[in-house]
Amino acid sequence: TLESQGTEGFVGRGIIDLDSALMSLNAVAVFDSEDAGTQTARLTGSTIVGSDGARDLSGNYHLQLIGAGDYTPPTASATIAQKALALDPNSLTFSKTYDGTTAITPTGTPTVNDSGVVGDDATPTISGSPTWELSTAGVGTSKTVTIASGSYTLSDPNYSLSTTSLATATVSKADLEVQFSVTPKQYDATTSLPSGNITIDTLSGLADADSAVTASFTSASYDSAAVGTHDVTLTGRTLSPASALDNY
């Protein structure tokens, strides 16, 4: 005979010593609610099993669940865990122009991938405005973004959102404007302009993190060799450090 002792488990009584290590109980229980959270689990059926390798010993015993007074099926406190759903990566767009920071704000309305929704449950909606950040500040595509603070909440408490990062961000190069001044030269029948006649005044569009970046050029020329006022073009333009060219 096996006696149920509620949440303390099951204790076998009446099993002979030789069989005690070979016998076990297969119990079937149901929750009193299908929702996620801590629920009461109620025993609804049990079978005794056991074998010494050659013989099935279960037929030697009769299973009886014993309770105090009027029999009440044993119960226990048990937990139903939330089912995790993934964020649909196509529901949010992460895109910005390089600004030297890892901050990024998505556009779009977040939705879940409904392939994990159970049965006839409605697809949960998402609320919340967490802060996202890039793994690195530099230019690139398919860059990883991660929730840095805050979180999303699903409308159905039986589900949770498992996604905390995506690899869908794009950071584009920023434009720089080089402002320079020119010291005129005397007519020499050429359009070339000595480098000493050019002064780089400012770089507009630099991110705060790149304030030390400088611009240079290899040559300059007028658009005409004649005397007068002409446009000047700088060629061989570059930045220092050279790595800045990755982002501008």
Disulfide bonds with the S-S distance in Angstrom:
none
